[in-house]
Amino acid sequence: MKKTVFIFAVMMAVGFSMMAQLPTADKYREAANRGDANAQCNLGICYQNGWGVEPDVNQAIIWFTKSANQGVAYAKECLGNIYASGRGVEKDPAKAAYWYKQAFEQDLADANRGDVKAQYEMGRHYENGHGVDKNMSKAMEWYSKAAEQGNEDAQSQLAWNYFYGLKGVAKDTKKGLYWMEKCAEQGSPVFQEHLGEIYFNGQDVAKDYSKAVNWLSKAATYQKYPNSEPVLKAKYYLGSCYYIGGYGVTKDLNRAVYLYRQSAEAGFATAQYMMGLCYYYGDGVEENDSQAAYWFRKSADQDIVQAMEMLGHCYRTGAGVEKDFSKAFALYKKAAEKGLVDSQYELGRCYEYGKGVATDMTKAAYWYQKASEQGHAAAQYHLGFCYGRGEGVPMDENKAIYWLKQSAANGDEDAQANLKEWGISW
């Protein structure tokens, strides 16, 4: 009988980043050739990163220099970065220092006149020590000035640094949350999704599922980059709220599948795993083992260990795929080595009964022990008999009884029956 899987252990393991939509050189070349300083800087960035052209640091230097000579501070900063890193050119600390200093002085003058972008750049100068000694306190002062004027990059710096206490900044959850919400209110799906997670998990704040669902819903409907990772992750989290129910929404498996599918088809690994579960159990869709195995494989190929375990079950039982104990063993082994208790137990069974691997009771007992230490009742039962028979471990009656009692206490009926027959209570 298929058993229920608790899904939020997977949810905590998911990372996020914004998938940038990259500019191309052709967008800037004509204006750059006409002498537009900002276009020249952008063209330099394209050459530096290979966006629409072959990477060419020498061309990047040419265009950055043209832009810098017209007073674009960021072009000066880019030149400083090139000479400081030595990527594609000989490292030259003197040139790096010169250009960093030029950028710093120009940004300082512009920032003091109230230019919000320059105020943000001043924060970066102090944070990175470019053209000035590193000073994170001054960096935060400049980020605050830019943030108060609505600069999203500066607000983002304040949000992360305060909420998580990054870069030597004293942790201040209240300030961090304030700036996260400012970013989210400006439409950032990164912060909308992250706030959803924070309120859902009660991370340094009181759990608030209504707020969680509100922010996740906003991120999930972001239209500009619908396949960016924060949007896909928000759909996954929101789908999980509907899958379980009671977390700010009424349980709705059809809605859950709709959201999971959108995220899964765009390649989000944990949503692919959940699509597999939905098909495996018939939750919100008609039960279909072939589709379940398809989605488990997609997710397992992206290293989701829970999907590896479920795909192992499919190969062991022939659910949606041709039965193949060797493939089941390989999948269980990967998941077991990552600590998944059911896979540790199944791996023990593979070694005990020679399923997909040569029989090896020493290894069987080893994996039963691993699973037993995590409270797996069936593994505890098998481990008890390993000790009772001296199979894979030295015979030890006390350990045999101990593990059988543990198994019985955890509900294993076979262990309970054996102990009852022997007149041993648990």
Phi and psi in degrees as a GROMACS rama.xvg file:
@    title "Ramachandran Plot"
@    xaxis  label "Phi"
@    yaxis  label "Psi"
@TYPE xy
-69.5344  139.213  LYS-2
-107.732  154.059  LYS-3
-68.5715  141.686  THR-4
-112.219  131.175  VAL-5
-84.2939  118.231  PHE-6
-90.7542  -19.4021  ILE-7
-75.862  -10.4276  PHE-8
-62.9871  -34.0331  ALA-9
-73.3094  -37.9394  VAL-10
-58.855  -35.0396  MET-11
-72.2944  -14.8456  MET-12
-93.1811  1.4927  ALA-13
-88.5967  132.33  VAL-14
-97.0723  178.547  GLY-15
-151.224  155.789  PHE-16
-163.9  155.971  SER-17
-86.6103  130.685  MET-18
-84.7765  106.924  MET-19
-70.0784  144.268  ALA-20
-94.4917  111.78  GLN-21
-83.1021  141.392  LEU-22
-74.8427  166.953  PRO-23
-123.394  156.009  THR-24
-61.6539  -36.7712  ALA-25
-60.6243  -26.427  ASP-26
-64.7908  -27.8203  LYS-27
-112.078  -15.1721  TYR-28
-61.8139  -46.4808  ARG-29
-60.7918  -46.4911  GLU-30
-66.3548  -36.774  ALA-31
-63.3667  -41.317  ALA-32
-67.2157  -25.0876  ASN-33
-79.987  -7.339  ARG-34
102.238  9.10869  GLY-35
-68.8435  117.558  ASP-36
-64.6162  -41.3076  ALA-37
-68.0645  -39.4644  ASN-38
-63.6244  -38.2084  ALA-39
-61.8369  -41.8758  GLN-40
-63.718  -44.8976  CYS-41
-64.7617  -36.9028  ASN-42
-65.3877  -38.0774  LEU-43
-60.3214  -40.9947  GLY-44
-62.2025  -41.4216  ILE-45
-61.3008  -44.7923  CYS-46
-66.5695  -37.0502  TYR-47
-64.7029  -38.1012  GLN-48
-103.724  -4.89274  ASN-49
73.2541  36.4372  GLY-50
-92.386  98.5717  TRP-51
84.0403  -3.34656  GLY-52
-144.032  165.281  VAL-53
-68.3685  137.719  GLU-54
-56.1066  133.192  PRO-55
-152.59  98.6564  ASP-56
-66.9168  -30.3976  VAL-57
-67.2506  -42.0152  ASN-58
-64.6269  -37.4191  GLN-59
-60.292  -44.7625  ALA-60
-61.8699  -41.8707  ILE-61
-58.7999  -48.4892  ILE-62
-74.1285  -35.7975  TRP-63
-63.0491  -39.9456  PHE-64
-65.9049  -42.7811  THR-65
-58.2551  -44.7083  LYS-66
-67.3764  -43.495  SER-67
-61.4414  -39.6277  ALA-68
-67.9675  -14.7104  ASN-69
-99.3307  7.33622  GLN-70
94.8357  16.9642  GLY-71
-85.0252  111.566  VAL-72
-63.4973  -36.945  ALA-73
-66.3865  -33.1904  TYR-74
-63.4789  -37.8627  ALA-75
-64.498  -41.9763  LYS-76
-60.6754  -41.8036  GLU-77
-64.1851  -40.0066  CYS-78
-62.8169  -41.8503  LEU-79
-59.0152  -42.6849  GLY-80
-62.9685  -41.6644  ASN-81
-62.4086  -48.6538  ILE-82
-72.2424  -27.8751  TYR-83
-73.208  -36.0326  ALA-84
-85.9925  -29.4157  SER-85
72.0198  20.6341  GLY-86
-80.4035  108.098  ARG-87
87.3312  -10.3862  GLY-88
-139.35  167.46  VAL-89
-70.2027  132.559  GLU-90
-59.7715  134.05  LYS-91
-140.751  90.2581  ASP-92
-57.9811  -33.5118  PRO-93
-67.0001  -45.4067  ALA-94
-65.6243  -39.3288  LYS-95
-59.5526  -47.8567  ALA-96
-61.8081  -39.9982  ALA-97
-60.2089  -51.2217  TYR-98
-69.4942  -36.0371  TRP-99
-61.7032  -41.9617  TYR-100
-65.0783  -42.1629  LYS-101
-59.8384  -44.3332  GLN-102
-65.0321  -43.7143  ALA-103
-60.0935  -48.3041  PHE-104
-64.1386  -38.5151  GLU-105
-69.635  -43.6393  GLN-106
-63.9632  -35.9659  ASP-107
-62.3962  -45.3252  LEU-108
-63.1971  -44.5597  ALA-109
-67.5299  -38.7226  ASP-110
-65.2586  -40.1814  ALA-111
-67.1618  -20.2046  ASN-112
-87.6572  0.242695  ARG-113
97.5743  6.36902  GLY-114
-67.7642  117.002  ASP-115
-66.9113  -39.0878  VAL-116
-64.6119  -40.7558  LYS-117
-66.5885  -34.7166  ALA-118
-62.8455  -41.5652  GLN-119
-63.2923  -44.5734  TYR-120
-63.2388  -31.4672  GLU-121
-63.4012  -38.5575  MET-122
-58.81  -42.5953  GLY-123
-66.5862  -39.1048  ARG-124
-57.9746  -49.6709  HIS-125
-68.7855  -34.3305  TYR-126
-67.0991  -41.3258  GLU-127
-95.1783  -9.15496  ASN-128
70.3527  36.4973  GLY-129
-98.4384  107.737  HIS-130
83.0006  0.904485  GLY-131
-162.724  159.917  VAL-132
-66.0126  144.16  ASP-133
-59.2415  137.082  LYS-134
-159.524  97.9477  ASN-135
-68.8195  -28.5019  MET-136
-63.8084  -45.0015  SER-137
-68.2131  -34.5545  LYS-138
-59.4632  -45.0045  ALA-139
-67.04  -32.9146  MET-140
-61.6796  -45.2218  GLU-141
-70.0732  -39.5041  TRP-142
-59.757  -38.4481  TYR-143
-64.65  -41.7683  SER-144
-61.5195  -44.8924  LYS-145
-68.1691  -38.8464  ALA-146
-64.127  -39.7717  ALA-147
-63.1706  -24.4438  GLU-148
-90.9375  5.35861  GLN-149
95.516  8.19694  GLY-150
-69.7748  118.096  ASN-151
-68.4462  -35.94  GLU-152
-63.4879  -41.1495  ASP-153
-68.3762  -41.3139  ALA-154
-60.6354  -38.5191  GLN-155
-62.7483  -43.4627  SER-156
-60.3299  -45.2181  GLN-157
-63.3717  -41.5613  LEU-158
-60.9756  -54.226  ALA-159
-64.8448  -47.1003  TRP-160
-64.9973  -41.7906  ASN-161
-73.7935  -44.6414  TYR-162
-67.1008  -38.6886  PHE-163
-105.347  -1.73653  TYR-164
64.2896  44.9454  GLY-165
-85.817  158.79  LEU-166
57.0833  32.3822  LYS-167
81.7795  3.72164  GLY-168
-81.9423  135.652  VAL-169
-63.2133  131.365  ALA-170
-61.9601  129.667  LYS-171
-142.765  91.9669  ASP-172
-58.6666  -40.9045  THR-173
-62.6021  -46.4206  LYS-174
-66.7453  -41.5405  LYS-175
-60.7055  -43.1977  GLY-176
-65.9323  -38.9631  LEU-177
-57.3302  -47.619  TYR-178
-75.6803  -31.3427  TRP-179
-59.8944  -43.8628  MET-180
-68.5314  -33.0557  GLU-181
-61.2683  -45.7462  LYS-182
-63.4373  -43.4931  CYS-183
-63.6996  -40.0194  ALA-184
-65.6842  -24.1836  GLU-185
-84.4128  2.73624  GLN-186
99.2247  10.9548  GLY-187
-72.8964  114.855  SER-188
-67.3758  -26.2713  PRO-189
-59.3164  -49.6743  VAL-190
-78.3695  -31.3298  PHE-191
-61.359  -46.8332  GLN-192
-65.5096  -41.9891  GLU-193
-67.6102  -38.5952  HIS-194
-62.4633  -38.0052  LEU-195
-58.4362  -43.9941  GLY-196
-64.2312  -44.8398  GLU-197
-59.4461  -47.6703  ILE-198
-71.2161  -33.1313  TYR-199
-66.772  -45.7537  PHE-200
-87.922  -9.33995  ASN-201
65.9904  41.8806  GLY-202
-81.1535  99.3671  GLN-203
65.4725  9.27444  ASP-204
-140.115  164.887  VAL-205
-68.1197  138.129  ALA-206
-58.8361  135.945  LYS-207
-147.308  93.9251  ASP-208
-68.1573  -30.1946  TYR-209
-64.0976  -45.5243  SER-210
-65.6587  -38.1971  LYS-211
-59.4396  -49.7236  ALA-212
-64.7055  -37.9416  VAL-213
-58.8442  -49.7343  ASN-214
-71.7237  -39.8487  TRP-215
-62.6883  -38.4012  LEU-216
-63.9572  -39.0431  SER-217
-64.5929  -45.707  LYS-218
-65.8755  -38.9419  ALA-219
-65.9646  -23.6884  ALA-220
-103.201  13.6797  THR-221
-65.0775  123.897  TYR-222
-97.1019  -23.3922  GLN-223
-64.1961  -47.637  LYS-224
-128.377  77.2589  TYR-225
-64.9184  -19.8553  PRO-226
-104.019  14.7887  ASN-227
-71.6655  154.352  SER-228
-60.8751  -41.5986  GLU-229
-60.2005  -36.0486  PRO-230
-68.9537  -44.9636  VAL-231
-64.3743  -38.8458  LEU-232
-67.5971  -39.0285  LYS-233
-62.914  -40.7997  ALA-234
-63.3016  -38.9756  LYS-235
-63.9034  -49.305  TYR-236
-62.2947  -44.6512  TYR-237
-65.058  -39.9661  LEU-238
-59.2733  -37.7534  GLY-239
-68.527  -33.3977  SER-240
-61.6053  -44.7817  CYS-241
-70.6577  -31.4134  TYR-242
-65.3662  -42.3707  TYR-243
-88.5036  -42.7065  ILE-244
80.0703  152.596  GLY-245
85.3935  2.03191  GLY-246
-110.823  62.8705  TYR-247
86.9635  -8.21912  GLY-248
-143.819  161.648  VAL-249
-79.7102  142.085  THR-250
-56.0873  129.886  LYS-251
-150.363  94.253  ASP-252
-66.5038  -33.2239  LEU-253
-64.2906  -42.9689  ASN-254
-65.5852  -39.0556  ARG-255
-60.3414  -47.5431  ALA-256
-62.9242  -39.7964  VAL-257
-57.1736  -46.5053  TYR-258
-71.8423  -43.343  LEU-259
-58.1616  -44.1534  TYR-260
-63.1977  -43.4236  ARG-261
-58.3511  -44.0532  GLN-262
-70.994  -41.8149  SER-263
-65.8605  -43.317  ALA-264
-66.853  -22.4718  GLU-265
-87.5998  0.864737  ALA-266
101.569  8.73369  GLY-267
-77.4566  118.46  PHE-268
-63.6977  -43.3252  ALA-269
-72.2699  -29.3739  THR-270
-68.2237  -34.8905  ALA-271
-62.8029  -41.1653  GLN-272
-60.0132  -44.3342  TYR-273
-67.6515  -33.9641  MET-274
-62.3178  -39.3792  MET-275
-59.5845  -45.0502  GLY-276
-63.0936  -41.3396  LEU-277
-60.9052  -43.8782  CYS-278
-70.5954  -34.3364  TYR-279
-65.8818  -41.435  TYR-280
-99.0844  -6.95948  TYR-281
71.351  37.595  GLY-282
-93.9256  105.889  ASP-283
81.567  -7.11462  GLY-284
-143.255  165.218  VAL-285
-69.8962  136.2  GLU-286
-56.581  130.935  GLU-287
-151.798  101.757  ASN-288
-66.384  -32.1245  ASP-289
-64.5529  -44.5903  SER-290
-66.7759  -36.7244  GLN-291
-60.0004  -48.932  ALA-292
-63.1329  -37.611  ALA-293
-58.0498  -48.6715  TYR-294
-74.4053  -35.0005  TRP-295
-61.587  -39.7102  PHE-296
-64.952  -43.8197  ARG-297
-55.9121  -46.2131  LYS-298
-70.3652  -42.3579  SER-299
-62.2851  -35.0261  ALA-300
-64.764  -17.7756  ASP-301
-103.371  20.4789  GLN-302
71.1818  25.7711  ASP-303
-82.4006  110.279  ILE-304
-67.611  -31.4629  VAL-305
-62.9026  -35.2066  GLN-306
-69.5884  -36.7164  ALA-307
-59.1304  -44.2361  MET-308
-62.0073  -46.3651  GLU-309
-67.2571  -37.6951  MET-310
-65.5872  -35.1614  LEU-311
-59.5567  -43.3894  GLY-312
-59.4725  -40.7005  HIS-313
-61.5177  -45.8086  CYS-314
-69.3143  -32.7682  TYR-315
-68.3195  -39.013  ARG-316
-99.9923  -10.2066  THR-317
75.0745  29.2784  GLY-318
-84.6968  102.867  ALA-319
80.9487  -5.99868  GLY-320
-142.014  164.348  VAL-321
-69.0489  134.929  GLU-322
-58.1144  131.976  LYS-323
-152.541  99.546  ASP-324
-67.1399  -30.7367  PHE-325
-65.1023  -43.3653  SER-326
-68.3428  -38.3687  LYS-327
-61.5211  -45.6126  ALA-328
-57.9458  -47.138  PHE-329
-60.8733  -40.8019  ALA-330
-70.2929  -43.6957  LEU-331
-60.2454  -39.1471  TYR-332
-62.6204  -44.752  LYS-333
-61.4109  -45.1258  LYS-334
-70.0772  -38.1588  ALA-335
-63.7078  -40.2748  ALA-336
-66.5065  -20.4687  GLU-337
-91.0848  1.60234  LYS-338
99.2541  4.98677  GLY-339
-73.7151  120.074  LEU-340
-66.7497  -40.7476  VAL-341
-63.516  -38.0314  ASP-342
-68.125  -35.6592  SER-343
-61.8256  -42.8593  GLN-344
-64.2938  -47.6939  TYR-345
-63.6533  -34.7143  GLU-346
-65.5641  -39.9267  LEU-347
-58.2835  -43.2545  GLY-348
-64.005  -40.0171  ARG-349
-58.4179  -45.3235  CYS-350
-70.149  -35.8183  TYR-351
-69.028  -41.0445  GLU-352
-104.69  3.14383  TYR-353
67.4867  39.3407  GLY-354
-96.1606  104.551  LYS-355
81.9192  0.883089  GLY-356
-161.592  158.034  VAL-357
-66.0813  143.983  ALA-358
-59.354  132.959  THR-359
-153.508  97.5454  ASP-360
-69.2004  -25.9576  MET-361
-63.5271  -45.5647  THR-362
-70.9051  -34.6847  LYS-363
-60.097  -48.3741  ALA-364
-63.4467  -36.917  ALA-365
-58.8395  -47.2418  TYR-366
-76.028  -31.4163  TRP-367
-62.6974  -38.3885  TYR-368
-62.5348  -45.7226  GLN-369
-58.3543  -47.1109  LYS-370
-69.4587  -36.458  ALA-371
-62.7132  -38.8725  SER-372
-65.7294  -18.5779  GLU-373
-97.0298  8.86234  GLN-374
86.6993  18.0656  GLY-375
-77.5839  113.489  HIS-376
-62.2456  -44.5657  ALA-377
-66.5933  -37.8954  ALA-378
-64.9323  -39.197  ALA-379
-62.6854  -38.6929  GLN-380
-62.0779  -48.8642  TYR-381
-64.4718  -39.8923  HIS-382
-64.3814  -38.4042  LEU-383
-57.4765  -42.9718  GLY-384
-73.9523  -28.4107  PHE-385
-59.8073  -45.8904  CYS-386
-69.4521  -35.7438  TYR-387
-67.6343  -30.9599  GLY-388
-103.548  -8.46313  ARG-389
69.4885  37.1378  GLY-390
-103.758  109.633  GLU-391
85.3538  -13.9621  GLY-392
-144.593  158.598  VAL-393
-62.2255  142.065  PRO-394
-60.8813  132.184  MET-395
-153.609  102.006  ASP-396
-62.8629  -38.911  GLU-397
-62.7507  -44.2996  ASN-398
-68.4007  -34.7151  LYS-399
-61.1493  -49.0044  ALA-400
-64.4061  -40.905  ILE-401
-56.6545  -49.4146  TYR-402
-72.5385  -32.5764  TRP-403
-66.7416  -37.5658  LEU-404
-64.5682  -42.8293  LYS-405
-60.0042  -43.2583  GLN-406
-63.3145  -45.2478  SER-407
-62.5384  -43.0706  ALA-408
-63.2181  -27.2087  ALA-409
-90.5329  8.42994  ASN-410
99.2583  5.28807  GLY-411
-73.2981  119.006  ASP-412
-69.9065  -33.5466  GLU-413
-65.139  -42.2777  ASP-414
-64.1664  -42.2022  ALA-415
-61.33  -43.1875  GLN-416
-64.65  -42.284  ALA-417
-65.0015  -45.6692  ASN-418
-64.4882  -38.2787  LEU-419
-63.9832  -41.8071  LYS-420
-61.7612  -34.8498  GLU-421
-87.5582  -1.34849  TRP-422
73.5802  30.5995  GLY-423
-111.032  127.285  ILE-424
-86.5757  162.267  SER-425
